[in-house]
Structures are given as structure tokens and as C-alpha cells.
Amino acid sequence: MARIKRGVSGIKHRRRVMKLVKGFRAARRRNYRVANEALLKSLAYAFRDRRVRKRDFRTLWISRINAAVRREGISYSVFMHGLKKSGVTLNRKALADLALTDQKAFGALLNVAKDAMRQRAGMPPEH
């Protein structure tokens, strides 16, 4: 059986790694061994942080909604509970966008939530 030399495929692999680390700094760009470690680490961080980004955005949306409802004198948890009781199924992303861009619509949602909480407490809704 003929002997297979692996030089070509090894060079191809190293070239692919070096192409992917273009833009890294110092030895992480020039030295194959360091570059390969940096690439593996960066790919792991990218995988992890695609999930972390989702958490970060949810936190941001909650902060924005909380700031908007606190101006009206209620807390975030009371607002969300009131929306849930009244059957409004808007997600936090949409609510945060409304709080920033369309305060009139957000105010209407705020009134809906307040009315739902008043009814739960046995008080008549305010109109």
C-alpha cells in the first residue's frame, strides 16, 4: 500500500486557523500554537455569549419597563401582574419599545393593568 504524507492537509488546516484569527493581536495572530488556543477559546466564548446576550437584553427590557411604570407610581411586578390578570400577552421586548417610543399606548396599558389590580382588590375600576 502506498504511503500517504500528511503535509498538505496539515498546512491547509493551519492556514484555515490563521485566516480565522486575522484581527487578533500579537502572537495570537502570528504564532500558530497560540493562535489555535485563542481561536478555540473565542469560539467557546461566542457560543456561550449568544445565550448570555438573550439574558442581557431581557434585563435591559425589564429595567426600561420598570423605569416607565415607576414614573406612574407603581412597581414593575404589580404592572406585569396586572397585565397578566387582564389577559394582555405582550412580551417584555414590545413593552419596553412602547415605553420608549409610544408613551400614549404604554399609558393605556398601564391603565389596563391598574384596573385589573383594582378589580382584584375589590375596588371599582377607574375611568
C-alpha positions as CSV (number, residue, x, y, z in Angstrom):
1,M,0.0,0.0,0.0
2,A,1.2,3.5,-0.8
3,R,2.4,5.8,1.9
4,I,0.3,8.9,2.5
5,K,2.1,12.1,3.5
6,R,0.0,14.5,5.6
7,G,1.8,17.7,4.9
8,V,-0.8,19.2,2.5
9,S,-3.8,18.7,4.8
10,G,-1.8,20.0,7.9
11,I,-0.9,23.1,6.0
12,K,-4.5,23.5,4.9
13,H,-5.7,23.2,8.5
14,R,-3.1,25.7,9.8
15,R,-3.9,28.1,7.0
16,R,-7.6,28.0,7.9
17,V,-6.8,28.7,11.6
18,M,-4.5,31.6,10.7
19,K,-7.2,33.0,8.4
20,L,-9.8,32.9,11.3
21,V,-7.5,34.7,13.7
22,K,-6.9,37.6,11.4
23,G,-7.6,40.7,13.5
24,F,-6.3,39.2,16.8
25,R,-3.3,40.9,18.4
26,A,0.3,40.0,18.7
27,A,1.2,36.3,19.0
28,R,-2.4,35.3,18.8
29,R,-2.3,36.3,15.2
30,R,1.2,35.2,14.2
31,N,2.1,32.1,16.2
32,Y,0.1,29.0,15.2
33,R,0.0,27.3,18.6
34,V,-1.1,30.4,20.4
35,A,-3.5,31.3,17.6
36,N,-5.1,27.9,17.7
37,E,-5.7,28.2,21.5
38,A,-7.1,31.7,21.1
39,L,-9.4,30.6,18.3
40,L,-10.8,27.6,20.4
41,K,-11.4,30.0,23.3
42,S,-13.0,32.6,21.1
43,L,-15.4,30.1,19.6
44,A,-16.3,28.8,23.1
45,Y,-17.0,32.4,24.2
46,A,-19.1,33.1,21.1
47,F,-21.2,30.0,21.8
48,R,-21.7,30.9,25.4
49,D,-22.3,34.6,24.8
50,R,-25.1,34.0,22.3
51,R,-27.1,32.8,25.2
52,V,-25.8,35.5,27.6
53,R,-26.9,38.2,25.1
54,K,-30.5,37.0,25.5
55,R,-30.3,37.3,29.3
56,D,-28.7,40.8,29.0
57,F,-31.5,42.1,26.7
58,R,-34.2,40.7,28.9
59,T,-32.6,42.6,31.8
60,L,-32.5,45.8,29.8
61,W,-36.1,45.5,28.8
62,I,-37.2,44.9,32.4
63,S,-35.2,47.9,33.5
64,R,-36.8,50.1,30.9
65,I,-40.3,48.9,31.8
66,N,-39.6,49.4,35.5
67,A,-38.4,53.0,34.9
68,A,-41.5,53.8,32.9
69,V,-44.0,52.4,35.4
70,R,-42.3,53.9,38.4
71,R,-42.9,57.3,37.0
72,E,-46.6,56.4,37.2
73,G,-46.3,55.3,40.8
74,I,-46.5,51.5,40.6
75,S,-43.8,48.8,40.6
76,Y,-42.8,46.5,37.7
77,S,-44.1,43.4,39.4
78,V,-47.5,44.9,40.1
79,F,-47.7,46.2,36.5
80,M,-46.8,42.8,35.0
81,H,-49.2,41.0,37.3
82,G,-52.0,43.4,36.3
83,L,-51.3,42.8,32.6
84,K,-51.4,39.1,33.1
85,K,-54.7,39.3,35.0
86,S,-56.2,41.4,32.3
87,G,-55.1,39.0,29.6
88,V,-52.6,41.2,27.8
89,T,-49.9,38.9,26.3
90,L,-47.3,41.4,25.1
91,N,-43.7,40.3,25.7
92,R,-41.1,42.5,27.5
93,K,-39.4,43.5,24.3
94,A,-42.5,45.0,22.9
95,L,-43.5,46.6,26.2
96,A,-40.0,48.2,26.5
97,D,-40.3,49.5,23.0
98,L,-43.7,51.0,23.7
99,A,-42.4,52.6,26.9
100,L,-39.6,54.4,24.9
101,T,-41.4,55.2,21.6
102,D,-45.2,55.4,22.2
103,Q,-46.0,56.7,25.7
104,K,-49.6,57.1,24.9
105,A,-50.1,53.4,24.1
106,F,-48.0,52.5,27.1
107,G,-50.2,54.7,29.3
108,A,-53.2,52.8,28.1
109,L,-51.6,49.5,29.0
110,L,-50.7,51.0,32.4
111,N,-54.4,51.9,33.0
112,V,-55.4,48.4,31.9
113,A,-53.0,46.9,34.5
114,K,-54.1,49.3,37.2
115,D,-57.8,48.5,36.6
116,A,-57.1,44.8,36.8
117,M,-55.4,45.2,40.1
118,R,-58.2,47.4,41.4
119,Q,-60.8,44.7,40.5
120,R,-58.7,42.1,42.2
121,A,-58.6,44.3,45.4
122,G,-62.4,44.6,45.2
123,M,-62.4,48.3,44.2
124,P,-64.3,49.6,41.2
125,P,-62.2,50.4,38.1
126,E,-61.3,54.0,37.5
127,H,-62.5,55.6,34.2
